[in-house]
Amino acid sequence: MRICLIAEGCYPYVAGGVSTWVQQLIQGMPEHTFVICTIGAEQSQRGRFKYELPKNVERVEENFLDEYLDAKVRKPKRLSLEPSEKRAVLDLITTSHPDWDTLFDLFSSTGRCRANEFLASEDFLDVVMEAGEGAFRMAPFNQVFWTVRSMLLPVLNLLRCPVPDVDVFHAVSTGYAGLLGALFQRQTGRPLIITEHGIYGREREEEILRAKWVDVYFKKTWIDFFLGMAAAGYDHASVIVSLFHHARDLQIEYGARPDRCRVIPNGIRLARFEGIGALPLERGGLTLGAVIRAVPIKDLKTMINAFALVRARRPDATLYLIGPTDEDPEYYQECLELMANLGLEGIEFTGRVDVAQWYGRLDLVLLSSISEGQPLSVLEAMASRRAVLTTDVGSCRELIEGAGDGFGPAGEVVPVMSPGPMAEAIVRLGSDRPLLRQMGESGHARVSALYREEDLLATYRGLYGEVSETWRA
């Protein structure tokens, strides 16, 4: 079977949980051939892969959202949009439920409109003027025009992507990736699967509400725009996968049909961590660690501030921040400056390492993210028989506390962006090594029973066969 994996902002350019999951899926199914369709932010990423591509990857088709910005365009003749086409474009910029099929037919590689020419046309100006007289009547027209144009430029150009000749399309998020999957499904009739590691629409909503680059007046416009893209993926997908039950509830809340939604949790290769024994009770000091990328969503500043509070009470504590630091150099530098301003000792960035070699050295594993799906680092820590202290995001509470599975707590959960409660929990747990050991054993039992790589691969292997057979029938 030939499968097209559509990835936005992750594989193979960025190391992290979602990219690791993609690599795991491809390597675990050598009987299938994969085409990777990527969507990146900047052309400077072209060809700069962080992963060695498995042999069953046929090719990578790279798309970048900034490659359309400098395209030279001649001013087109009047396009004379049909009323339904004009309404679809207007709804795209003013609502969260545009008629995507009309937009696909209009702007795809076989459609009669080229994005850049449309955005220079009188037809586009007509649409913006109508929006300016209605939904945007309180904003300056110049600001409306350039905001709308910046929204539409990448997305309409993306719709001209050629369709890969495959049996199944599989987007690993909604957003731009899910939209491209919906386009491909519309053009071929072949099945689309969407797997959401985090709920894209909700994440963009939270991001935009905090963003300083979005004018207050246009925050709802941008939120509706991203929710509209998520809706396109949901509407065209045969199966919509989430990693845990609360995420499935959110998908349904955002418009996914319940009968298409399934829960398939992550799985890890337990053999990789088999050599790590139970937590030693006699070891001195308190060794903490976090397997992370140095990016804002991981909120390392909360962890650093919490560790400063811990060191005041436990001078023997150390903290290792394990993972790449090159994805967001500015944020990494801010973290270093925070450590310097606090005069903080006993903390170290390790850079990129084999994380399996580190879990056994740790007494307690930390995660301070402000948003997560089902973090592989938590599953790996549990497989390594180590207790985990996480923020209350994604499926972390379900992983730590279980869902009535009888295994017992594998650590504790604290509020997001709360250095004080995190520090309190670290000091309390760190003073009770038998409890840490018990939590580590509970976590190992849970992950061994419920989160195995072989189960993940078997489920997706069956899912690919199921949707392909349904389409062929």
Secondary structure, DSSP 4 states (H G I P E B T S, - for coil): -EEEEEEES-TTTS-SHHHHHHHHHHHT-TTSEEEEEEEES-GGGTT--SSPPPTTEEEEEEEETTTTTT---PPPPP----HHHHHHHHHHHH-S---HHHHHHHHSTTSS--HHHHTTSHHHHHHHHHHHHTTTTTS-HHHHHHHHHHHHHHHHHHTTPPPP--SEEEESSSHHHHHHHHHHHHHH---EEEEESS-HHHHHHHHHHH-SSS-GGGHHHHHHHHHHHHHHHHHH-SEEEESSHHHHHHHHHTT--GGGEEE----B-GGGGTT--PPPSS--SEEEEEE--SSGGG-HHHHHHHHHHHHHH-TTEEEEEEB---S-HHHHHHHHHHHHHTT--SEEEEES--GGGTGGG-SEEEE--SS-SS-HHHHHHHHTT-EEEEES-TTHHHHHH-SS-SS--SEEEE-TT-HHHHHHHHHHHHT-HHHHHHHHHHHHHHHHHH-BHHHHHHHHHHHHHHHHHHHH-
